[in-house]
Amino acid sequence: MLAQAAGFALLAAVSPTALLVMAVFLSSAEPRRTAFMYAAGAVLMTVVMAVAVLLIIRAVHLNDASHHDPRFGLRFALGAASLLICAVLVLRPKRTVSPDEQPGGQPKKPGLIARMTARPHPLTAFVVGLIIFAPGATFIAAVQAVATADATPALTLTALVIVIVLSVLAVWLPLLAYLVAPDATTRTLRHASGWLSANSRTLVTAALAVAGFALVINGALGLWG
């Protein structure tokens, strides 16, 4: 159970956007405070949703042996959703115009996250953390692996903490690195921003594909095996 939950949590942690935003906040006028608030929002959202998903799964008794089919049906559905999103990312045409312009030459309106990070502020950073770390299919799959396992309360709590820590890896790891070596961390993130921007779709698509196939196969084996 621990290995399965940790694996899905690591896939959920693949978030180029989270790293790009952290790079922006660590280069702001108040880097430490802004980055801390961003991390606080990310952790709060992750903790609240992890507990909520676990309680919901336990409330509908998906962890009971008598609910075998619904439990594996949920895994299959999560996998199918991941593969559907993956297919949309693969089939969606890549941008062929400048990121700052629309085909007609008109300036492109920045997205919500871009607008919120244009002028970094600690309170805004907290909200951005909440938004970016809203739960996805891989995160729900990680919590479901914990919630449906036949484990002691202590092991369940330990597994849930592991899922939370791994899911917000893209936030606490660069923040910790910044506290140890601020200049080197800021410089590294700044240099990595271009590569992350260019390969963000590939990274997210790969993570969704791996999680999707794993969940679909696991769900199918449970339902029809």
Backbone torsions as a table, in degrees:
resi	resn	phi	psi	omega
1	MET	NA	-44.6	-178.9
2	LEU	-60.7	-43.8	-178.9
3	ALA	-64.5	-43.1	-179.5
4	GLN	-65.1	-46.0	180.0
5	ALA	-63.6	-42.7	179.9
6	ALA	-64.8	-38.0	179.0
7	GLY	-62.5	-46.7	178.5
8	PHE	-66.9	-35.0	178.4
9	ALA	-65.3	-39.2	177.4
10	LEU	-64.8	-38.5	176.9
11	LEU	-66.0	-37.7	177.5
12	ALA	-66.1	-26.2	-178.6
13	ALA	-76.1	-12.2	179.7
14	VAL	-71.6	96.6	-176.8
15	SER	-142.8	89.4	175.9
16	PRO	-56.2	-35.5	179.5
17	THR	-60.0	-43.0	-179.9
18	ALA	-60.5	-41.0	179.1
19	LEU	-70.2	-40.3	179.1
20	LEU	-62.9	-41.3	178.7
21	VAL	-65.9	-40.9	177.4
22	MET	-61.0	-39.1	177.8
23	ALA	-61.1	-39.8	178.2
24	VAL	-65.1	-45.9	-176.8
25	PHE	-68.2	-34.5	179.5
26	LEU	-75.3	-10.4	175.9
27	SER	-103.6	8.2	-176.2
28	SER	-83.0	179.2	-179.1
29	ALA	-67.6	-31.5	177.4
30	GLU	-121.4	69.6	-171.0
31	PRO	-59.9	-45.7	-175.7
32	ARG	-66.9	-48.7	-178.2
33	ARG	-65.8	-43.4	-178.6
34	THR	-64.6	-44.3	179.7
35	ALA	-65.7	-38.4	177.5
36	PHE	-62.2	-43.0	179.7
37	MET	-66.3	-37.9	175.7
38	TYR	-61.0	-47.0	178.6
39	ALA	-63.5	-38.0	179.3
40	ALA	-62.7	-43.5	178.0
41	GLY	-63.5	-42.0	179.6
42	ALA	-63.7	-45.4	-178.9
43	VAL	-67.0	-42.4	179.5
44	LEU	-60.2	-48.2	178.9
45	MET	-60.0	-43.2	-177.4
46	THR	-66.3	-43.4	179.7
47	VAL	-65.0	-48.6	-178.4
48	VAL	-60.3	-45.7	-177.7
49	MET	-71.7	-33.9	177.3
50	ALA	-63.1	-46.4	179.0
51	VAL	-65.8	-41.9	-178.6
52	ALA	-63.4	-46.6	-179.8
53	VAL	-63.3	-43.0	179.1
54	LEU	-61.6	-45.0	-179.0
55	LEU	-65.6	-38.7	179.5
56	ILE	-65.0	-44.9	-179.9
57	ILE	-62.8	-40.9	178.2
58	ARG	-69.9	-34.1	-178.3
59	ALA	-66.7	-33.8	179.2
60	VAL	-93.9	8.3	171.8
61	HIS	63.2	33.1	176.5
62	LEU	-69.9	-14.4	177.8
63	ASN	-83.6	-8.8	179.6
64	ASP	-78.3	147.4	179.0
65	ALA	-61.8	-30.1	-178.9
66	SER	-71.0	-13.8	179.7
67	HIS	-108.4	41.1	-177.9
68	HIS	-59.6	-51.3	-176.0
69	ASP	-65.2	-46.7	177.2
70	PRO	-59.6	-36.1	-179.4
71	ARG	-63.5	-47.9	179.5
72	PHE	-75.4	-25.4	174.6
73	GLY	-65.3	-37.5	177.1
74	LEU	-65.1	-42.0	178.5
75	ARG	-62.6	-41.8	179.1
76	PHE	-63.5	-41.8	-179.9
77	ALA	-65.4	-40.7	177.2
78	LEU	-63.0	-40.6	177.7
79	GLY	-65.2	-42.6	178.8
80	ALA	-63.2	-39.2	178.1
81	ALA	-64.3	-41.1	178.5
82	SER	-62.8	-43.5	-179.7
83	LEU	-68.3	-34.4	177.7
84	LEU	-64.6	-46.1	177.6
85	ILE	-63.0	-39.6	178.1
86	CYS	-60.1	-43.8	179.8
87	ALA	-64.2	-39.4	178.5
88	VAL	-62.2	-42.4	179.8
89	LEU	-65.1	-37.8	-179.3
90	VAL	-71.2	-41.6	-174.6
91	LEU	-83.8	-19.7	-179.2
92	ARG	-67.0	128.3	-178.4
93	PRO	-60.1	142.2	176.3
94	LYS	-75.4	151.6	179.8
95	ARG	-62.9	130.2	-179.7
96	THR	-112.3	1.7	177.7
97	VAL	-116.4	171.9	179.3
98	SER	-59.9	140.4	179.5
99	PRO	-57.7	-22.8	-176.3
100	ASP	-94.8	-0.8	-177.4
101	GLU	-132.6	152.0	171.7
102	GLN	-93.2	166.1	-177.4
103	PRO	-51.7	-32.2	-177.7
104	GLY	-82.5	4.2	179.6
105	GLY	88.3	0.8	179.8
106	GLN	-81.2	143.2	177.5
107	PRO	-59.3	136.4	178.9
108	LYS	-80.0	134.4	179.7
109	LYS	-71.2	126.6	-179.1
110	PRO	-62.0	151.1	176.7
111	GLY	-71.5	173.6	-177.0
112	LEU	-58.9	-48.9	-178.3
113	ILE	-63.9	-40.1	179.1
114	ALA	-62.8	-39.4	179.2
115	ARG	-68.6	-37.7	-177.1
116	MET	-74.4	-24.3	-179.5
117	THR	-99.2	-2.1	-179.0
118	ALA	-61.7	-37.7	177.4
119	ARG	-125.7	84.3	-174.6
120	PRO	-54.7	132.9	177.0
121	HIS	-146.6	143.1	-177.2
122	PRO	-52.7	-44.2	-179.0
123	LEU	-66.3	-43.2	177.6
124	THR	-62.7	-39.0	179.5
125	ALA	-61.3	-38.6	177.8
126	PHE	-61.0	-44.9	-180.0
127	VAL	-66.1	-39.8	177.8
128	VAL	-61.1	-40.1	176.4
129	GLY	-60.5	-41.2	177.6
130	LEU	-62.2	-43.4	-175.9
131	ILE	-69.2	-50.3	-175.0
132	ILE	-63.3	-33.7	-175.9
133	PHE	-100.0	25.2	167.7
134	ALA	-61.0	142.9	-171.2
135	PRO	-67.9	141.4	174.2
136	GLY	-112.8	-175.6	-176.1
137	ALA	-63.2	-40.3	-178.2
138	THR	-67.9	-36.2	177.3
139	PHE	-66.6	-44.9	178.2
140	ILE	-61.1	-39.0	178.5
141	ALA	-63.6	-38.3	178.7
142	ALA	-63.6	-45.5	179.8
143	VAL	-67.9	-36.6	179.6
144	GLN	-63.6	-37.0	177.8
145	ALA	-61.0	-35.5	177.9
146	VAL	-75.1	-46.1	-173.7
147	ALA	-66.5	-30.6	-176.0
148	THR	-96.8	1.2	-179.4
149	ALA	-80.0	148.0	176.2
150	ASP	-86.3	83.3	-173.8
151	ALA	-132.3	160.3	176.9
152	THR	-71.1	159.1	177.0
153	PRO	-55.2	-38.7	-179.7
154	ALA	-64.6	-43.0	179.5
155	LEU	-69.1	-37.6	177.5
156	THR	-62.3	-44.4	178.7
157	LEU	-63.9	-42.2	178.9
158	THR	-61.7	-44.6	-179.6
159	ALA	-64.7	-38.7	-179.8
160	LEU	-66.5	-39.7	177.4
161	VAL	-63.0	-41.8	178.3
162	ILE	-61.3	-43.4	178.6
163	VAL	-60.5	-44.3	-178.9
164	ILE	-64.4	-47.2	-178.4
165	VAL	-61.4	-44.6	-178.9
166	LEU	-70.2	-35.2	-177.3
167	SER	-65.6	-30.9	-179.8
168	VAL	-102.9	24.8	-179.3
169	LEU	-56.8	-37.4	-177.2
170	ALA	-69.6	-8.3	179.1
171	VAL	-106.0	-53.5	-173.6
172	TRP	-74.2	-29.6	-178.5
173	LEU	-67.3	-50.1	176.0
174	PRO	-65.9	-31.7	177.4
175	LEU	-65.6	-43.1	177.6
176	LEU	-63.0	-42.3	178.3
177	ALA	-62.3	-37.5	179.6
178	TYR	-64.9	-39.8	179.4
179	LEU	-64.7	-31.1	179.5
180	VAL	-82.8	-45.2	-177.1
181	ALA	-140.9	81.6	-174.1
182	PRO	-59.1	-48.0	-176.9
183	ASP	-65.5	-46.3	-178.9
184	ALA	-64.3	-40.2	-179.7
185	THR	-66.8	-45.2	179.3
186	THR	-61.9	-42.6	-179.7
187	ARG	-64.9	-42.9	-179.3
188	THR	-64.4	-44.8	179.4
189	LEU	-65.0	-37.6	179.1
190	ARG	-64.5	-42.0	179.4
191	HIS	-69.3	-31.9	-178.3
192	ALA	-81.3	-14.2	-175.2
193	SER	-59.0	-42.4	-179.5
194	GLY	-62.5	-44.8	179.6
195	TRP	-65.2	-41.3	179.1
196	LEU	-63.4	-41.9	179.6
197	SER	-63.5	-40.6	-177.3
198	ALA	-73.0	-28.6	-173.9
199	ASN	-115.3	11.2	-176.3
200	SER	-60.8	-42.7	-179.1
201	ARG	-64.0	-41.4	-179.9
202	THR	-62.6	-43.9	-179.3
203	LEU	-63.7	-47.6	-179.4
204	VAL	-65.5	-41.6	179.6
205	THR	-61.6	-43.1	179.6
206	ALA	-63.4	-43.2	179.1
207	ALA	-63.3	-42.3	178.8
208	LEU	-65.9	-38.3	-179.7
209	ALA	-65.2	-45.8	179.6
210	VAL	-61.7	-48.8	-179.9
211	ALA	-64.4	-41.9	-178.3
212	GLY	-61.5	-48.9	179.8
213	PHE	-64.3	-40.0	179.8
214	ALA	-62.6	-43.3	-178.7
215	LEU	-71.5	-40.7	179.1
216	VAL	-63.5	-45.0	179.9
217	ILE	-64.8	-44.4	179.2
218	ASN	-62.8	-44.4	179.8
219	GLY	-65.0	-42.6	-179.5
220	ALA	-65.1	-41.9	178.7
221	LEU	-63.4	-37.7	179.2
222	GLY	-70.0	-36.3	-177.8
223	LEU	-79.6	-40.9	-171.9
224	TRP	-121.1	2.1	-178.5
225	GLY	-76.7	NA	NA
